[in-house]
């Protein structure tokens, strides 16, 4: 089912505010790496926000996600102060690891391996 206009508006608002909250609370830098919000999805009833986090060079993404979840109450409190005039109810925040980049890197590695395996099979052709 496609997202409604209001869902997209609320998701955009939450993503924008969450980026600022993460910067203010110092959550963008964890365990020697960076954390960013890659996407926010809102349920049709606007009661739950699923926040997908991208981890770059973080030693343990699961530990970093746990740290963020532990600060969930503080994050929600600040979010509610920021959006109290735009939203009647503040959605429940749920954090997830966005592993899209991991899949991309894995696919690129597989394509590279396939290319290397096929290269010796074609003697006489030189790339220039």
C-alpha positions as CSV (number, residue, x, y, z in Angstrom):
1,X,0.0,0.0,0.0
2,X,1.3,3.4,-0.9
3,X,2.0,6.1,1.7
4,X,-0.5,8.9,2.0
5,X,0.3,12.5,1.7
6,X,0.0,13.1,5.5
7,X,2.3,10.1,6.2
8,X,5.0,11.6,3.9
9,X,4.6,15.0,5.5
10,X,4.9,13.7,9.1
11,X,7.8,11.4,8.1
12,X,9.7,14.3,6.5
13,X,9.1,16.5,9.6
14,X,10.3,13.8,11.9
15,X,13.4,13.1,9.8
16,X,14.3,16.7,9.7
17,X,13.9,17.2,13.5
18,X,15.6,13.9,14.3
19,X,18.7,14.9,12.3
20,X,18.9,18.1,14.4
21,X,18.3,16.2,17.7
22,X,20.9,13.6,16.8
23,X,23.4,16.4,16.2
24,X,22.6,18.3,19.4
25,X,22.8,15.1,21.5
26,X,26.0,14.1,19.9
27,X,24.6,10.8,18.5
28,X,25.8,11.4,15.0
29,X,29.3,10.3,16.1
30,X,29.4,6.9,17.9
31,X,32.1,4.3,18.4
32,X,34.5,6.1,16.0
33,X,32.0,6.2,13.2
34,X,29.0,8.2,11.9
35,X,25.3,7.6,12.3
36,X,22.7,9.1,10.0
37,X,19.0,8.8,9.6
38,X,18.5,7.2,6.2
39,X,14.7,7.1,6.2
40,X,11.6,7.5,8.4
41,X,8.4,5.5,7.8
42,X,5.2,6.3,9.5
43,X,2.3,3.9,10.0
44,X,-1.0,4.9,8.4
45,X,-2.5,5.7,11.9
46,X,0.5,8.0,12.6
47,X,1.2,6.3,15.9
48,X,4.5,4.7,15.1
49,X,7.6,6.1,13.4
50,X,10.1,3.6,12.1
51,X,13.5,5.3,12.0
52,X,16.1,3.6,9.8
53,X,19.7,4.4,10.8
54,X,22.8,4.1,8.6
55,X,26.1,3.3,10.3
56,X,29.3,4.2,8.6
57,X,32.6,2.8,10.1
58,X,30.9,2.1,13.4
59,X,32.7,-0.7,15.2
60,X,29.5,-2.4,16.4
61,X,26.3,-1.2,14.8
62,X,24.2,-3.3,17.2
63,X,25.8,-1.7,20.2
64,X,25.4,1.8,18.7
65,X,21.7,1.0,18.0
66,X,21.3,-0.1,21.6
67,X,22.8,3.2,22.9
68,X,20.4,5.1,20.7
69,X,17.4,3.0,22.0
70,X,18.6,3.8,25.6
71,X,18.3,7.5,24.8
72,X,14.9,6.9,23.2
73,X,13.0,8.7,26.0
74,X,15.3,11.8,25.8
75,X,15.0,11.8,22.0
76,X,11.2,11.5,22.1
77,X,10.9,14.3,24.8
78,X,12.9,16.7,22.6
79,X,11.0,15.7,19.5
80,X,7.7,16.3,21.2
81,X,8.9,19.8,22.3
82,X,9.9,20.6,18.7
83,X,6.8,19.4,16.9
84,X,4.1,20.0,19.5
85,X,2.4,22.6,17.3
86,X,2.4,20.4,14.2
87,X,1.4,17.1,15.6
88,X,-1.4,16.2,17.9
89,X,0.2,12.9,19.1
90,X,3.9,12.1,19.1
91,X,4.4,8.7,17.4
92,X,6.2,5.9,19.2
93,X,9.8,5.8,18.0
94,X,11.3,2.5,16.8
95,X,14.9,2.4,15.6
96,X,16.2,-0.1,13.0
97,X,19.5,-0.6,11.3
98,X,19.4,0.3,7.6
99,X,21.6,-2.3,5.9
100,X,21.0,-1.2,2.3
101,X,24.7,-0.1,2.0
102,X,25.9,-3.5,3.2
103,X,23.8,-5.2,0.5
104,X,25.2,-2.8,-2.1
105,X,28.8,-3.5,-1.1
106,X,28.1,-7.3,-1.0
107,X,26.6,-7.2,-4.5
108,X,29.5,-5.1,-5.9
109,X,32.0,-7.7,-4.4
110,X,30.1,-10.6,-6.0
111,X,30.1,-8.8,-9.4
112,X,33.8,-8.1,-9.0
113,X,34.5,-11.8,-8.3
114,X,32.4,-12.9,-11.3
115,X,34.3,-10.5,-13.5
116,X,37.6,-11.8,-12.3
117,X,36.5,-15.4,-12.9
118,X,35.4,-14.7,-16.5
119,X,38.4,-12.6,-17.4
120,X,40.9,-15.5,-17.9
121,X,38.4,-17.4,-20.0
122,X,38.8,-15.0,-22.9
123,X,42.5,-15.0,-24.1
124,X,43.6,-12.7,-26.9
125,X,41.3,-9.8,-26.0
126,X,43.0,-6.8,-24.4
127,X,41.2,-3.9,-22.8
128,X,42.5,-0.6,-23.7
